[in-house]
Amino acid sequence: MTTVLTPASPLTAADRCDRCGAQAYLRVVLASGGELLFCAHHGRKFEPELKKIAVEIQDESGRLATTAASATSDER
Ligand SMILES: [Zn+2]
């Protein structure tokens, strides 16, 4: 198994959504240097806004999905 991208610090169960406190699956690094954490639900909800302000979005929501049918091929 070859990992292409190795995040510096993977999200863990200790990382919580800033909005609802659920386990976070998205880490959003802001241009300002700050970080936001979101669960899969809120990550999706705020994605359009986040993409405007984020320099990096670490999306580990794929870990949740058991629908391995199609990966989103939305690669900027
Ligand atoms: Zn949430």
N, CA, C, O and the ligand as a Tripos MOL2 file, in Angstrom:
@<TRIPOS>MOLECULE
protein
  305   303    77     0     0
PROTEIN
NO_CHARGES

@<TRIPOS>ATOM
      1 N           0.8230   -1.1880    0.0000 N.3       1 MET1
      2 CA          0.0000    0.0000    0.0000 C.3       1 MET1
      3 C           0.8620    1.2430    0.0000 C.2       1 MET1
      4 O           1.6750    1.4650    0.8980 O.2       1 MET1
      5 N           0.6670    2.0360   -1.0140 N.am      2 THR2
      6 CA          1.4650    3.2440   -1.1370 C.3       2 THR2
      7 C           0.6380    4.4900   -0.8130 C.2       2 THR2
      8 O          -0.4050    4.7370   -1.4170 O.2       2 THR2
      9 N           1.1110    5.2340    0.1150 N.am      3 THR3
     10 CA          0.4180    6.4720    0.4680 C.3       3 THR3
     11 C           1.0600    7.6380   -0.2640 C.2       3 THR3
     12 O           2.2580    7.8920   -0.1300 O.2       3 THR3
     13 N           0.2570    8.3350   -1.0290 N.am      4 VAL4
     14 CA          0.7830    9.4540   -1.7980 C.3       4 VAL4
     15 C           1.0160   10.6650   -0.9070 C.2       4 VAL4
     16 O           2.0840   11.2770   -0.8980 O.2       4 VAL4
     17 N          -0.0270   10.9770   -0.1650 N.am      5 LEU5
     18 CA          0.0650   12.1330    0.7070 C.3       5 LEU5
     19 C           0.0790   11.6820    2.1600 C.2       5 LEU5
     20 O          -0.7990   10.9390    2.5990 O.2       5 LEU5
     21 N           1.0570   12.1240    2.8820 N.am      6 THR6
     22 CA          1.0900   11.8220    4.2980 C.3       6 THR6
     23 C           0.9110   13.1020    5.0980 C.2       6 THR6
     24 O           1.8510   13.8810    5.2640 O.2       6 THR6
     25 N          -0.2780   13.3080    5.5810 N.am      7 PRO7
     26 CA         -0.5190   14.5180    6.3750 C.3       7 PRO7
     27 C           0.3960   14.5630    7.5800 C.2       7 PRO7
     28 O           0.7010   13.5350    8.1840 O.2       7 PRO7
     29 N           0.8240   15.7470    7.9180 N.am      8 ALA8
     30 CA          1.7310   15.9070    9.0410 C.3       8 ALA8
     31 C           1.1150   15.3330   10.3110 C.2       8 ALA8
     32 O           1.7770   14.6430   11.0860 O.2       8 ALA8
     33 N          -0.1510   15.6280   10.5030 N.am      9 SER9
     34 CA         -0.8230   15.1160   11.6850 C.3       9 SER9
     35 C          -2.2360   14.7050   11.3260 C.2       9 SER9
     36 O          -3.1200   15.5450   11.1640 O.2       9 SER9
     37 N          -2.4350   13.4220   11.2060 N.am     10 PRO10
     38 CA         -3.7690   12.9140   10.8760 C.3      10 PRO10
     39 C          -4.7740   13.2960   11.9510 C.2      10 PRO10
     40 O          -4.4310   13.4510   13.1230 O.2      10 PRO10
     41 N          -5.9820   13.4390   11.5380 N.am     11 LEU11
     42 CA         -7.0330   13.7490   12.5000 C.3      11 LEU11
     43 C          -7.3050   12.5240   13.3640 C.2      11 LEU11
     44 O          -7.2650   11.3870   12.8960 O.2      11 LEU11
     45 N          -7.5750   12.7830   14.6050 N.am     12 THR12
     46 CA         -7.8530   11.6760   15.5240 C.3      12 THR12
     47 C          -9.2190   11.8650   16.1630 C.2      12 THR12
     48 O          -9.9150   12.8480   15.9080 O.2      12 THR12
     49 N          -9.5750   10.9320   16.9730 N.am     13 ALA13
     50 CA        -10.8600   11.0030   17.6590 C.3      13 ALA13
     51 C         -10.9020   12.1750   18.6220 C.2      13 ALA13
     52 O         -11.9700   12.5900   19.0710 O.2      13 ALA13
     53 N          -9.7340   12.6990   18.9300 N.am     14 ALA14
     54 CA         -9.6720   13.8300   19.8580 C.3      14 ALA14
     55 C          -9.9700   15.1490   19.1640 C.2      14 ALA14
     56 O         -10.2290   16.1600   19.8170 O.2      14 ALA14
     57 N          -9.9320   15.1340   17.8310 N.am     15 ASP15
     58 CA        -10.2340   16.3410   17.0730 C.3      15 ASP15
     59 C         -11.7420   16.4580   16.8960 C.2      15 ASP15
     60 O         -12.4090   15.5290   16.4410 O.2      15 ASP15
     61 N         -12.2580   17.6160   17.2660 N.am     16 ARG16
     62 CA        -13.7080   17.7860   17.2830 C.3      16 ARG16
     63 C         -14.1530   18.9200   16.3770 C.2      16 ARG16
     64 O         -13.4630   19.9280   16.2200 O.2      16 ARG16
     65 N         -15.3200   18.7300   15.7900 N.am     17 CYS17
     66 CA        -15.9120   19.7480   14.9320 C.3      17 CYS17
     67 C         -16.1300   21.0310   15.7210 C.2      17 CYS17
     68 O         -16.6380   21.0050   16.8420 O.2      17 CYS17
     69 N         -15.7390   22.1580   15.1240 N.am     18 ASP18
     70 CA        -15.9000   23.4400   15.7930 C.3      18 ASP18
     71 C         -17.3710   23.8190   15.9400 C.2      18 ASP18
     72 O         -17.7250   24.6540   16.7730 O.2      18 ASP18
     73 N         -18.1980   23.2180   15.1470 N.am     19 ARG19
     74 CA        -19.6100   23.6030   15.1310 C.3      19 ARG19
     75 C         -20.4680   22.7510   16.0480 C.2      19 ARG19
     76 O         -21.3260   23.2700   16.7630 O.2      19 ARG19
     77 N         -20.2420   21.4530   16.0300 N.am     20 CYS20
     78 CA        -21.1740   20.5880   16.7520 C.3      20 CYS20
     79 C         -20.4800   19.6420   17.7280 C.2      20 CYS20
     80 O         -21.1420   18.9670   18.5160 O.2      20 CYS20
     81 N         -19.1680   19.5920   17.6800 N.am     21 GLY21
     82 CA        -18.4690   18.7650   18.6490 C.3      21 GLY21
     83 C         -18.3490   17.3000   18.2630 C.2      21 GLY21
     84 O         -17.8270   16.4860   19.0250 O.2      21 GLY21
     85 N         -18.8360   16.9720   17.0760 N.am     22 ALA22
     86 CA        -18.6650   15.6070   16.5970 C.3      22 ALA22
     87 C         -17.2090   15.3930   16.1880 C.2      22 ALA22
     88 O         -16.4400   16.3490   16.0850 O.2      22 ALA22
     89 N         -16.8450   14.1680   15.9620 N.am     23 GLN23
     90 CA        -15.4750   13.9060   15.5510 C.3      23 GLN23
     91 C         -15.1770   14.5950   14.2300 C.2      23 GLN23
     92 O         -15.9660   14.5300   13.2870 O.2      23 GLN23
     93 N         -14.0350   15.2510   14.1750 N.am     24 ALA24
     94 CA        -13.6840   16.0160   12.9870 C.3      24 ALA24
     95 C         -13.0360   15.1340   11.9290 C.2      24 ALA24
     96 O         -12.2170   14.2630   12.2240 O.2      24 ALA24
     97 N         -13.4350   15.3920   10.6840 N.am     25 TYR25
     98 CA        -12.8340   14.6670    9.5690 C.3      25 TYR25
     99 C         -12.2230   15.6110    8.5480 C.2      25 TYR25
    100 O         -11.6140   15.1820    7.5680 O.2      25 TYR25
    101 N         -12.3960   16.9050    8.7950 N.am     26 LEU26
    102 CA        -11.7840   17.8770    7.9070 C.3      26 LEU26
    103 C         -10.9930   18.8930    8.7150 C.2      26 LEU26
    104 O         -11.4810   19.4490    9.6990 O.2      26 LEU26
    105 N          -9.7670   19.1220    8.2780 N.am     27 ARG27
    106 CA         -8.9840   20.1910    8.8820 C.3      27 ARG27
    107 C          -8.7800   21.2490    7.8140 C.2      27 ARG27
    108 O          -8.3010   20.9680    6.7160 O.2      27 ARG27
    109 N          -9.1480   22.4530    8.1540 N.am     28 VAL28
    110 CA         -9.0310   23.5480    7.2140 C.3      28 VAL28
    111 C          -7.9540   24.5060    7.7080 C.2      28 VAL28
    112 O          -8.0590   25.0920    8.7850 O.2      28 VAL28
    113 N          -6.9160   24.6450    6.8890 N.am     29 VAL29
    114 CA         -5.8430   25.5670    7.2450 C.3      29 VAL29
    115 C          -6.1190   26.8950    6.5590 C.2      29 VAL29
    116 O          -6.2330   26.9640    5.3350 O.2      29 VAL29
    117 N          -6.2220   27.9310    7.3460 N.am     30 LEU30
    118 CA         -6.5510   29.2460    6.8190 C.3      30 LEU30
    119 C          -5.3030   30.0010    6.4030 C.2      30 LEU30
    120 O          -4.1960   29.7440    6.8760 O.2      30 LEU30
    121 N          -5.5270   30.9460    5.4970 N.am     31 ALA31
    122 CA         -4.4120   31.7620    5.0360 C.3      31 ALA31
    123 C          -3.7940   32.5320    6.1940 C.2      31 ALA31
    124 O          -2.6060   32.8540    6.1820 O.2      31 ALA31
    125 N          -4.6100   32.8180    7.1800 N.am     32 SER32
    126 CA         -4.1380   33.5620    8.3450 C.3      32 SER32
    127 C          -3.2760   32.7140    9.2550 C.2      32 SER32
    128 O          -2.6350   33.2250   10.1740 O.2      32 SER32
    129 N          -3.2620   31.4050    8.9940 N.am     33 GLY33
    130 CA         -2.4580   30.5200    9.8190 C.3      33 GLY33
    131 C          -3.2830   29.7400   10.8210 C.2      33 GLY33
    132 O          -2.7890   28.8170   11.4680 O.2      33 GLY33
    133 N          -4.5380   30.1180   10.9420 N.am     34 GLY34
    134 CA         -5.4060   29.4100   11.8750 C.3      34 GLY34
    135 C          -5.8810   28.0870   11.3120 C.2      34 GLY34
    136 O          -5.6250   27.7500   10.1560 O.2      34 GLY34
    137 N          -6.5620   27.3650   12.1360 N.am     35 GLU35
    138 CA         -7.0820   26.0640   11.7260 C.3      35 GLU35
    139 C          -8.5300   25.9230   12.1590 C.2      35 GLU35
    140 O          -8.9280   26.3800   13.2300 O.2      35 GLU35
    141 N          -9.3000   25.2830   11.3080 N.am     36 LEU36
    142 CA        -10.6710   24.9700   11.6860 C.3      36 LEU36
    143 C         -10.8750   23.4820   11.5160 C.2      36 LEU36
    144 O         -10.3150   22.8590   10.6140 O.2      36 LEU36
    145 N         -11.6880   22.9210   12.3990 N.am     37 LEU37
    146 CA        -11.9860   21.5000   12.2920 C.3      37 LEU37
    147 C         -13.4840   21.3160   12.0790 C.2      37 LEU37
    148 O         -14.3040   21.9840   12.7100 O.2      37 LEU37
    149 N         -13.8180   20.4150   11.1950 N.am     38 PHE38
    150 CA        -15.2310   20.1640   10.9390 C.3      38 PHE38
    151 C         -15.4950   18.6760   10.8250 C.2      38 PHE38
    152 O         -14.6460   17.9090   10.3720 O.2      38 PHE38
    153 N         -16.6710   18.2880   11.2380 N.am     39 CYS39
    154 CA        -17.1090   16.9290   10.9690 C.3      39 CYS39
    155 C         -17.4580   16.8340    9.4840 C.2      39 CYS39
    156 O         -17.4570   17.8410    8.7760 O.2      39 CYS39
    157 N         -17.7500   15.6500    9.0290 N.am     40 ALA40
    158 CA        -18.0410   15.4710    7.6060 C.3      40 ALA40
    159 C         -19.2610   16.2850    7.1950 C.2      40 ALA40
    160 O         -19.3000   16.8740    6.1140 O.2      40 ALA40
    161 N         -20.2430   16.3050    8.0660 N.am     41 HIS41
    162 CA        -21.4770   17.0280    7.7750 C.3      41 HIS41
    163 C         -21.2130   18.5180    7.5800 C.2      41 HIS41
    164 O         -21.6010   19.1000    6.5670 O.2      41 HIS41
    165 N         -20.5620   19.1180    8.5400 N.am     42 HIS42
    166 CA        -20.3170   20.5510    8.4510 C.3      42 HIS42
    167 C         -19.2300   20.8750    7.4340 C.2      42 HIS42
    168 O         -19.2410   21.9490    6.8330 O.2      42 HIS42
    169 N         -18.3150   19.9730    7.2450 N.am     43 GLY43
    170 CA        -17.3060   20.1850    6.2270 C.3      43 GLY43
    171 C         -17.9450   20.3420    4.8650 C.2      43 GLY43
    172 O         -17.5600   21.1990    4.0690 O.2      43 GLY43
    173 N         -18.9250   19.5020    4.6150 N.am     44 ARG44
    174 CA        -19.6240   19.5730    3.3360 C.3      44 ARG44
    175 C         -20.4740   20.8430    3.2580 C.2      44 ARG44
    176 O         -20.5490   21.5050    2.2230 O.2      44 ARG44
    177 N         -21.0890   21.1460    4.3510 N.am     45 LYS45
    178 CA        -21.9930   22.2930    4.3880 C.3      45 LYS45
    179 C         -21.2430   23.5920    4.1130 C.2      45 LYS45
    180 O         -21.7350   24.4660    3.3990 O.2      45 LYS45
    181 N         -20.0500   23.7070    4.6860 N.am     46 PHE46
    182 CA        -19.3130   24.9620    4.5660 C.3      46 PHE46
    183 C         -18.2470   24.9370    3.4790 C.2      46 PHE46
    184 O         -17.5080   25.9030    3.2880 O.2      46 PHE46
    185 N         -18.1840   23.8310    2.7810 N.am     47 GLU47
    186 CA        -17.1130   23.6670    1.7930 C.3      47 GLU47
    187 C         -16.9790   24.8510    0.8260 C.2      47 GLU47
    188 O         -15.8650   25.3290    0.6070 O.2      47 GLU47
    189 N         -18.0620   25.3280    0.2520 N.am     48 PRO48
    190 CA        -17.9340   26.4440   -0.7040 C.3      48 PRO48
    191 C         -17.2820   27.6620   -0.0710 C.2      48 PRO48
    192 O         -16.4770   28.3420   -0.7080 O.2      48 PRO48
    193 N         -17.6260   27.9370    1.1720 N.am     49 GLU49
    194 CA        -17.0460   29.0840    1.8690 C.3      49 GLU49
    195 C         -15.5950   28.8110    2.2440 C.2      49 GLU49
    196 O         -14.7250   29.6750    2.1350 O.2      49 GLU49
    197 N         -15.3700   27.5920    2.6860 N.am     50 LEU50
    198 CA        -14.0270   27.2350    3.1340 C.3      50 LEU50
    199 C         -13.0170   27.3240    2.0070 C.2      50 LEU50
    200 O         -11.8690   27.7220    2.2060 O.2      50 LEU50
    201 N         -13.4640   26.9480    0.8290 N.am     51 LYS51
    202 CA        -12.5460   26.9580   -0.3110 C.3      51 LYS51
    203 C         -12.0770   28.3630   -0.6510 C.2      51 LYS51
    204 O         -11.0400   28.5460   -1.2880 O.2      51 LYS51
    205 N         -12.8370   29.3370   -0.2290 N.am     52 LYS52
    206 CA        -12.4520   30.7220   -0.4990 C.3      52 LYS52
    207 C         -11.3670   31.2010    0.4510 C.2      52 LYS52
    208 O         -10.5420   32.0420    0.0940 O.2      52 LYS52
    209 N         -11.3730   30.6620    1.6540 N.am     53 ILE53
    210 CA        -10.4790   31.2040    2.6710 C.3      53 ILE53
    211 C          -9.3630   30.2480    3.0580 C.2      53 ILE53
    212 O          -8.4240   30.6360    3.7520 O.2      53 ILE53
    213 N          -9.4590   29.0000    2.6150 N.am     54 ALA54
    214 CA         -8.4850   28.0060    3.0490 C.3      54 ALA54
    215 C          -7.2930   27.9430    2.1020 C.2      54 ALA54
    216 O          -7.4330   28.1120    0.8910 O.2      54 ALA54
    217 N          -6.1410   27.7000    2.6660 N.am     55 VAL55
    218 CA         -4.9850   27.4290    1.8350 C.3      55 VAL55
    219 C          -4.8220   25.9260    1.6800 C.2      55 VAL55
    220 O          -4.1590   25.4390    0.7650 O.2      55 VAL55
    221 N          -5.4430   25.2140    2.5970 N.am     56 GLU56
    222 CA         -5.3700   23.7610    2.5300 C.3      56 GLU56
    223 C          -6.5590   23.1440    3.2400 C.2      56 GLU56
    224 O          -6.9500   23.5710    4.3260 O.2      56 GLU56
    225 N          -7.1160   22.1450    2.6130 N.am     57 ILE57
    226 CA         -8.2010   21.4170    3.2610 C.3      57 ILE57
    227 C          -7.8280   19.9470    3.3190 C.2      57 ILE57
    228 O          -7.7180   19.2630    2.3020 O.2      57 ILE57
    229 N          -7.6420   19.4960    4.5210 N.am     58 GLN58
    230 CA         -7.3150   18.0890    4.7240 C.3      58 GLN58
    231 C          -8.6060   17.3310    4.9500 C.2      58 GLN58
    232 O          -9.2420   17.4620    5.9960 O.2      58 GLN58
    233 N          -8.9850   16.5460    3.9750 N.am     59 ASP59
    234 CA        -10.2750   15.8800    4.0220 C.3      59 ASP59
    235 C         -10.1010   14.3990    4.2860 C.2      59 ASP59
    236 O          -9.6270   13.6560    3.4260 O.2      59 ASP59
    237 N         -10.4830   13.9770    5.4700 N.am     60 GLU60
    238 CA        -10.3860   12.5580    5.8060 C.3      60 GLU60
    239 C         -11.7630   11.9450    5.9300 C.2      60 GLU60
    240 O         -11.9290   10.8770    6.5210 O.2      60 GLU60
    241 N         -12.7480   12.6240    5.3720 N.am     61 SER61
    242 CA        -14.1170   12.1180    5.4640 C.3      61 SER61
    243 C         -14.2690   10.8310    4.6760 C.2      61 SER61
    244 O         -15.2380   10.0940    4.8590 O.2      61 SER61
    245 N         -13.3100   10.5600    3.7980 N.am     62 GLY62
    246 CA        -13.3580    9.3320    3.0260 C.3      62 GLY62
    247 C         -13.3050    8.1030    3.9110 C.2      62 GLY62
    248 O         -13.7590    7.0190    3.5440 O.2      62 GLY62
    249 N         -12.7370    8.3080    5.0850 N.am     63 ARG63
    250 CA        -12.6670    7.2090    6.0430 C.3      63 ARG63
    251 C         -14.0460    6.7750    6.4970 C.2      63 ARG63
    252 O         -14.2740    5.6220    6.8620 O.2      63 ARG63
    253 N         -14.9620    7.7360    6.4620 N.am     64 LEU64
    254 CA        -16.3250    7.4530    6.8810 C.3      64 LEU64
    255 C         -17.0710    6.6440    5.8380 C.2      64 LEU64
    256 O         -17.8030    5.7010    6.1390 O.2      64 LEU64
    257 N         -16.8530    7.0570    4.6010 N.am     65 ALA65
    258 CA        -17.6620    6.5140    3.5170 C.3      65 ALA65
    259 C         -17.4080    5.0410    3.2880 C.2      65 ALA65
    260 O         -16.2680    4.5970    3.1520 O.2      65 ALA65
    261 N         -18.4700    4.3120    3.2500 N.am     66 THR66
    262 CA        -18.3500    2.9150    2.8790 C.3      66 THR66
    263 C         -18.8420    2.7360    1.4550 C.2      66 THR66
    264 O         -18.8160    1.6350    0.9040 O.2      66 THR66
    265 N         -19.2860    3.8300    0.8720 N.am     67 THR67
    266 CA        -19.6950    3.8260   -0.5230 C.3      67 THR67
    267 C         -18.4720    4.0450   -1.3870 C.2      67 THR67
    268 O         -18.2230    5.1510   -1.8650 O.2      67 THR67
    269 N         -17.7270    3.0030   -1.5780 N.am     68 ALA68
    270 CA        -16.4710    3.1050   -2.3120 C.3      68 ALA68
    271 C         -16.6970    3.1250   -3.8110 C.2      68 ALA68
    272 O         -15.7770    2.8740   -4.5900 O.2      68 ALA68
    273 N         -17.8930    3.4190   -4.2020 N.am     69 ALA69
    274 CA        -18.2470    3.3950   -5.6190 C.3      69 ALA69
    275 C         -17.4510    4.4190   -6.4230 C.2      69 ALA69
    276 O         -16.7490    4.0710   -7.3730 O.2      69 ALA69
    277 N         -17.5700    5.6750   -6.0300 N.am     70 SER70
    278 CA        -16.9050    6.7080   -6.8070 C.3      70 SER70
    279 C         -16.2500    7.7400   -5.9160 C.2      70 SER70
    280 O         -16.8830    8.3250   -5.0370 O.2      70 SER70
    281 N         -14.9940    7.9480   -6.1550 N.am     71 ALA71
    282 CA        -14.3010    9.0120   -5.4420 C.3      71 ALA71
    283 C         -14.5100   10.2960   -6.2370 C.2      71 ALA71
    284 O         -14.5420   10.2850   -7.4670 O.2      71 ALA71
    285 N         -14.6490   11.3770   -5.5270 N.am     72 THR72
    286 CA        -14.8270   12.6370   -6.2170 C.3      72 THR72
    287 C         -13.5310   13.0250   -6.9220 C.2      72 THR72
    288 O         -12.4860   13.2000   -6.2950 O.2      72 THR72
    289 N         -13.6300   13.1510   -8.2170 N.am     73 SER73
    290 CA        -12.4360   13.5020   -8.9880 C.3      73 SER73
    291 C         -12.3990   15.0000   -9.2170 C.2      73 SER73
    292 O         -12.2580   15.4800  -10.3420 O.2      73 SER73
    293 N         -12.5290   15.7090   -8.1360 N.am     74 ASP74
    294 CA        -12.5620   17.1570   -8.2190 C.3      74 ASP74
    295 C         -11.2080   17.7010   -7.7700 C.2      74 ASP74
    296 O         -11.0610   18.2160   -6.6610 O.2      74 ASP74
    297 N         -10.2510   17.5760   -8.6350 N.am     75 GLU75
    298 CA         -8.8930   17.9250   -8.2450 C.3      75 GLU75
    299 C          -8.4310   19.2490   -8.8100 C.2      75 GLU75
    300 O          -7.5140   19.3030   -9.6290 O.2      75 GLU75
    301 N          -9.0410   20.2640   -8.3900 N.am     76 ARG76
    302 CA         -8.5960   21.6050   -8.7350 C.3      76 ARG76
    303 C          -7.8520   21.6910  -10.0400 C.2      76 ARG76
    304 O          -7.4260   22.7750  -10.4370 O.2      76 ARG76
    305 ZN        -20.1680   19.3520   12.8620 Zn       77 ZN77
@<TRIPOS>BOND
     1     1     2 1
     2     2     3 1
     3     3     4 2
     4     3     5 am
     5     5     6 1
     6     6     7 1
     7     7     8 2
     8     7     9 am
     9     9    10 1
    10    10    11 1
    11    11    12 2
    12    11    13 am
    13    13    14 1
    14    14    15 1
    15    15    16 2
    16    15    17 am
    17    17    18 1
    18    18    19 1
    19    19    20 2
    20    19    21 am
    21    21    22 1
    22    22    23 1
    23    23    24 2
    24    23    25 am
    25    25    26 1
    26    26    27 1
    27    27    28 2
    28    27    29 am
    29    29    30 1
    30    30    31 1
    31    31    32 2
    32    31    33 am
    33    33    34 1
    34    34    35 1
    35    35    36 2
    36    35    37 am
    37    37    38 1
    38    38    39 1
    39    39    40 2
    40    39    41 am
    41    41    42 1
    42    42    43 1
    43    43    44 2
    44    43    45 am
    45    45    46 1
    46    46    47 1
    47    47    48 2
    48    47    49 am
    49    49    50 1
    50    50    51 1
    51    51    52 2
    52    51    53 am
    53    53    54 1
    54    54    55 1
    55    55    56 2
    56    55    57 am
    57    57    58 1
    58    58    59 1
    59    59    60 2
    60    59    61 am
    61    61    62 1
    62    62    63 1
    63    63    64 2
    64    63    65 am
    65    65    66 1
    66    66    67 1
    67    67    68 2
    68    67    69 am
    69    69    70 1
    70    70    71 1
    71    71    72 2
    72    71    73 am
    73    73    74 1
    74    74    75 1
    75    75    76 2
    76    75    77 am
    77    77    78 1
    78    78    79 1
    79    79    80 2
    80    79    81 am
    81    81    82 1
    82    82    83 1
    83    83    84 2
    84    83    85 am
    85    85    86 1
    86    86    87 1
    87    87    88 2
    88    87    89 am
    89    89    90 1
    90    90    91 1
    91    91    92 2
    92    91    93 am
    93    93    94 1
    94    94    95 1
    95    95    96 2
    96    95    97 am
    97    97    98 1
    98    98    99 1
    99    99   100 2
   100    99   101 am
   101   101   102 1
   102   102   103 1
   103   103   104 2
   104   103   105 am
   105   105   106 1
   106   106   107 1
   107   107   108 2
   108   107   109 am
   109   109   110 1
   110   110   111 1
   111   111   112 2
   112   111   113 am
   113   113   114 1
   114   114   115 1
   115   115   116 2
   116   115   117 am
   117   117   118 1
   118   118   119 1
   119   119   120 2
   120   119   121 am
   121   121   122 1
   122   122   123 1
   123   123   124 2
   124   123   125 am
   125   125   126 1
   126   126   127 1
   127   127   128 2
   128   127   129 am
   129   129   130 1
   130   130   131 1
   131   131   132 2
   132   131   133 am
   133   133   134 1
   134   134   135 1
   135   135   136 2
   136   135   137 am
   137   137   138 1
   138   138   139 1
   139   139   140 2
   140   139   141 am
   141   141   142 1
   142   142   143 1
   143   143   144 2
   144   143   145 am
   145   145   146 1
   146   146   147 1
   147   147   148 2
   148   147   149 am
   149   149   150 1
   150   150   151 1
   151   151   152 2
   152   151   153 am
   153   153   154 1
   154   154   155 1
   155   155   156 2
   156   155   157 am
   157   157   158 1
   158   158   159 1
   159   159   160 2
   160   159   161 am
   161   161   162 1
   162   162   163 1
   163   163   164 2
   164   163   165 am
   165   165   166 1
   166   166   167 1
   167   167   168 2
   168   167   169 am
   169   169   170 1
   170   170   171 1
   171   171   172 2
   172   171   173 am
   173   173   174 1
   174   174   175 1
   175   175   176 2
   176   175   177 am
   177   177   178 1
   178   178   179 1
   179   179   180 2
   180   179   181 am
   181   181   182 1
   182   182   183 1
   183   183   184 2
   184   183   185 am
   185   185   186 1
   186   186   187 1
   187   187   188 2
   188   187   189 am
   189   189   190 1
   190   190   191 1
   191   191   192 2
   192   191   193 am
   193   193   194 1
   194   194   195 1
   195   195   196 2
   196   195   197 am
   197   197   198 1
   198   198   199 1
   199   199   200 2
   200   199   201 am
   201   201   202 1
   202   202   203 1
   203   203   204 2
   204   203   205 am
   205   205   206 1
   206   206   207 1
   207   207   208 2
   208   207   209 am
   209   209   210 1
   210   210   211 1
   211   211   212 2
   212   211   213 am
   213   213   214 1
   214   214   215 1
   215   215   216 2
   216   215   217 am
   217   217   218 1
   218   218   219 1
   219   219   220 2
   220   219   221 am
   221   221   222 1
   222   222   223 1
   223   223   224 2
   224   223   225 am
   225   225   226 1
   226   226   227 1
   227   227   228 2
   228   227   229 am
   229   229   230 1
   230   230   231 1
   231   231   232 2
   232   231   233 am
   233   233   234 1
   234   234   235 1
   235   235   236 2
   236   235   237 am
   237   237   238 1
   238   238   239 1
   239   239   240 2
   240   239   241 am
   241   241   242 1
   242   242   243 1
   243   243   244 2
   244   243   245 am
   245   245   246 1
   246   246   247 1
   247   247   248 2
   248   247   249 am
   249   249   250 1
   250   250   251 1
   251   251   252 2
   252   251   253 am
   253   253   254 1
   254   254   255 1
   255   255   256 2
   256   255   257 am
   257   257   258 1
   258   258   259 1
   259   259   260 2
   260   259   261 am
   261   261   262 1
   262   262   263 1
   263   263   264 2
   264   263   265 am
   265   265   266 1
   266   266   267 1
   267   267   268 2
   268   267   269 am
   269   269   270 1
   270   270   271 1
   271   271   272 2
   272   271   273 am
   273   273   274 1
   274   274   275 1
   275   275   276 2
   276   275   277 am
   277   277   278 1
   278   278   279 1
   279   279   280 2
   280   279   281 am
   281   281   282 1
   282   282   283 1
   283   283   284 2
   284   283   285 am
   285   285   286 1
   286   286   287 1
   287   287   288 2
   288   287   289 am
   289   289   290 1
   290   290   291 1
   291   291   292 2
   292   291   293 am
   293   293   294 1
   294   294   295 1
   295   295   296 2
   296   295   297 am
   297   297   298 1
   298   298   299 1
   299   299   300 2
   300   299   301 am
   301   301   302 1
   302   302   303 1
   303   303   304 2
@<TRIPOS>SUBSTRUCTURE
     1 MET1         2 RESIDUE 1 A MET
     2 THR2         6 RESIDUE 1 A THR
     3 THR3        10 RESIDUE 1 A THR
     4 VAL4        14 RESIDUE 1 A VAL
     5 LEU5        18 RESIDUE 1 A LEU
     6 THR6        22 RESIDUE 1 A THR
     7 PRO7        26 RESIDUE 1 A PRO
     8 ALA8        30 RESIDUE 1 A ALA
     9 SER9        34 RESIDUE 1 A SER
    10 PRO10       38 RESIDUE 1 A PRO
    11 LEU11       42 RESIDUE 1 A LEU
    12 THR12       46 RESIDUE 1 A THR
    13 ALA13       50 RESIDUE 1 A ALA
    14 ALA14       54 RESIDUE 1 A ALA
    15 ASP15       58 RESIDUE 1 A ASP
    16 ARG16       62 RESIDUE 1 A ARG
    17 CYS17       66 RESIDUE 1 A CYS
    18 ASP18       70 RESIDUE 1 A ASP
    19 ARG19       74 RESIDUE 1 A ARG
    20 CYS20       78 RESIDUE 1 A CYS
    21 GLY21       82 RESIDUE 1 A GLY
    22 ALA22       86 RESIDUE 1 A ALA
    23 GLN23       90 RESIDUE 1 A GLN
    24 ALA24       94 RESIDUE 1 A ALA
    25 TYR25       98 RESIDUE 1 A TYR
    26 LEU26      102 RESIDUE 1 A LEU
    27 ARG27      106 RESIDUE 1 A ARG
    28 VAL28      110 RESIDUE 1 A VAL
    29 VAL29      114 RESIDUE 1 A VAL
    30 LEU30      118 RESIDUE 1 A LEU
    31 ALA31      122 RESIDUE 1 A ALA
    32 SER32      126 RESIDUE 1 A SER
    33 GLY33      130 RESIDUE 1 A GLY
    34 GLY34      134 RESIDUE 1 A GLY
    35 GLU35      138 RESIDUE 1 A GLU
    36 LEU36      142 RESIDUE 1 A LEU
    37 LEU37      146 RESIDUE 1 A LEU
    38 PHE38      150 RESIDUE 1 A PHE
    39 CYS39      154 RESIDUE 1 A CYS
    40 ALA40      158 RESIDUE 1 A ALA
    41 HIS41      162 RESIDUE 1 A HIS
    42 HIS42      166 RESIDUE 1 A HIS
    43 GLY43      170 RESIDUE 1 A GLY
    44 ARG44      174 RESIDUE 1 A ARG
    45 LYS45      178 RESIDUE 1 A LYS
    46 PHE46      182 RESIDUE 1 A PHE
    47 GLU47      186 RESIDUE 1 A GLU
    48 PRO48      190 RESIDUE 1 A PRO
    49 GLU49      194 RESIDUE 1 A GLU
    50 LEU50      198 RESIDUE 1 A LEU
    51 LYS51      202 RESIDUE 1 A LYS
    52 LYS52      206 RESIDUE 1 A LYS
    53 ILE53      210 RESIDUE 1 A ILE
    54 ALA54      214 RESIDUE 1 A ALA
    55 VAL55      218 RESIDUE 1 A VAL
    56 GLU56      222 RESIDUE 1 A GLU
    57 ILE57      226 RESIDUE 1 A ILE
    58 GLN58      230 RESIDUE 1 A GLN
    59 ASP59      234 RESIDUE 1 A ASP
    60 GLU60      238 RESIDUE 1 A GLU
    61 SER61      242 RESIDUE 1 A SER
    62 GLY62      246 RESIDUE 1 A GLY
    63 ARG63      250 RESIDUE 1 A ARG
    64 LEU64      254 RESIDUE 1 A LEU
    65 ALA65      258 RESIDUE 1 A ALA
    66 THR66      262 RESIDUE 1 A THR
    67 THR67      266 RESIDUE 1 A THR
    68 ALA68      270 RESIDUE 1 A ALA
    69 ALA69      274 RESIDUE 1 A ALA
    70 SER70      278 RESIDUE 1 A SER
    71 ALA71      282 RESIDUE 1 A ALA
    72 THR72      286 RESIDUE 1 A THR
    73 SER73      290 RESIDUE 1 A SER
    74 ASP74      294 RESIDUE 1 A ASP
    75 GLU75      298 RESIDUE 1 A GLU
    76 ARG76      302 RESIDUE 1 A ARG
    77 ZN77       305 GROUP 0 **** ****
